[in-house]
Amino acid sequence: MKMPFPNKATMIVSWTCRIAAAVILLQTLFFKFTGAPESVYIFTKVGMEPWGRYGSGVAELIASMLLLSPCYAWAGALLALGVMGGAIVSHLTVLGIVVQNDGGLLFGLALTVALCSLVTLILHRRQIPLISGWFKDNAK
C-alpha cells in the first residue's frame, strides 16, 4: 500500500492525533461501562441513562479501534467527531462547561478529541472511499 502522506512530519502529526484521541476515548470507557457516579449523573441529566451511556461507550470503543488502524483512521475520526459533537452540544445546552466541579475537564477532553479527529479526517481524506475516487478523477 502506498504511503498516504507526503512526508514524515505529516505521518507523525497523524499518529499523534490518532493516539491522543484514542487514549482519551478509551480512558473514559471504564467510567461509562462501570456506571461511575459522574457518568450516570451526566447521562441522567441529558435523559439518556443508561442506554445512551452504553451506546456512546460502544461507539467510542469502535472509534478508538478504527483510529488506530491505518486503513480506517478516517472512519474512526468521523465516528469520534460525531460522538464528540454530541458531547459538546450537550455541554453547551444542558450540562454546562463545568460538570460536578470538574473545572471543565470533560468539556476540554471532548474538544481535544474533536480537534484531533478533525485533523485526522483532513489528513486521511484521500482514503475515504467516496472522496478517493474524486481525487483520482481530478488528478488527471
C-alpha positions in Angstrom: 0.0 0.0 0.0 1.3 3.4 -0.9 2.1 5.8 2.0 -0.9 8.2 2.3 1.3 11.1 3.4 3.7 13.3 1.5 6.3 13.4 4.3 7.3 12.0 7.7 6.1 15.1 9.6 2.6 14.6 8.3 2.7 11.0 9.4 3.8 12.0 12.9 1.0 14.5 13.2 -1.5 11.9 12.1 -0.3 9.3 14.6 -0.1 11.9 17.4 -3.7 13.0 16.8 -4.9 9.4 16.4 -3.2 8.1 19.6 -4.3 11.2 21.6 -7.9 10.8 20.6 -7.9 7.0 21.1 -6.3 7.2 24.5 -8.9 9.8 25.7 -11.8 7.8 24.3 -10.5 4.5 25.8 -9.8 6.1 29.2 -13.5 7.2 29.6 -14.8 3.7 28.8 -14.1 2.5 32.3 -16.4 5.2 33.8 -19.2 4.6 31.3 -19.2 0.8 31.5 -18.8 0.6 35.3 -21.6 3.1 36.0 -19.3 5.6 37.7 -21.5 8.2 39.5 -20.2 11.1 37.3 -21.1 9.2 34.2 -24.5 8.2 35.5 -25.2 11.9 36.5 -24.3 13.2 33.1 -26.4 10.8 31.1 -29.3 11.1 33.6 -29.2 14.9 33.2 -29.4 14.6 29.4 -32.1 12.0 29.6 -30.1 9.1 28.2 -29.3 6.9 31.2 -28.3 4.0 30.9 -28.6 3.3 27.2 -27.0 6.5 26.0 -24.1 5.8 28.3 -23.6 2.3 27.0 -24.2 3.3 23.3 -21.7 6.1 23.4 -19.3 3.8 25.2 -19.6 1.3 22.4 -19.3 4.0 19.7 -16.2 5.4 21.4 -14.6 1.9 21.6 -15.2 1.3 17.9 -13.9 4.8 17.1 -10.7 4.1 19.1 -10.1 0.8 17.3 -10.6 2.4 13.9 -8.4 5.4 14.8 -5.5 3.1 15.5 -6.0 1.3 12.2 -4.0 3.0 9.3 -6.6 2.0 6.7 -9.7 3.0 8.7 -8.4 6.0 10.7 -10.7 8.3 8.6 -13.8 6.2 9.8 -12.7 6.3 13.4 -12.2 10.1 13.1 -15.6 10.6 11.6 -17.3 8.5 14.3 -15.3 10.1 17.1 -16.2 13.6 15.7 -19.9 12.7 15.7 -19.8 11.4 19.2 -17.8 14.4 20.5 -20.1 16.7 18.6 -23.0 15.3 20.6 -21.0 15.7 23.8 -20.0 19.3 23.0 -23.6 20.2 22.2 -24.8 18.6 25.5 -22.2 20.6 27.4 -23.3 23.8 25.8 -27.0 23.3 26.1 -27.8 21.1 29.1 -24.7 20.2 31.3 -22.7 23.4 31.2 -18.9 23.6 30.7 -18.2 22.6 34.3 -19.8 19.4 35.4 -19.8 18.5 39.1 -16.8 20.8 39.8 -14.5 19.2 37.2 -13.2 22.6 36.2 -14.3 21.9 32.6 -12.1 18.9 32.2 -14.7 16.7 30.4 -15.6 19.6 28.1 -11.9 20.2 27.3 -11.3 16.5 26.6 -14.3 16.5 24.2 -12.9 19.5 22.4 -9.4 17.8 22.3 -10.8 14.6 20.8 -12.9 16.6 18.3 -9.9 18.6 17.2 -7.7 15.6 16.9 -10.4 13.8 15.0 -10.9 16.7 12.6 -7.1 16.9 11.9 -7.1 13.1 11.3 -10.1 13.3 9.0 -8.4 16.0 6.9 -5.1 14.1 6.8 -6.8 10.9 5.8 -9.4 12.4 3.4 -7.9 10.6 0.4 -8.7 7.3 2.0 -12.4 7.9 2.3 -14.0 5.7 -0.4 -16.4 8.2 -1.9 -13.9 11.0 -1.9 -10.8 9.0 -3.0 -12.5 8.4 -6.4 -13.0 12.2 -6.8 -9.3 12.8 -6.1 -8.3 10.2 -8.7 -10.6 11.6 -11.3 -9.4 15.1 -10.8 -5.7 14.2 -10.7 -5.6 13.9 -14.5 
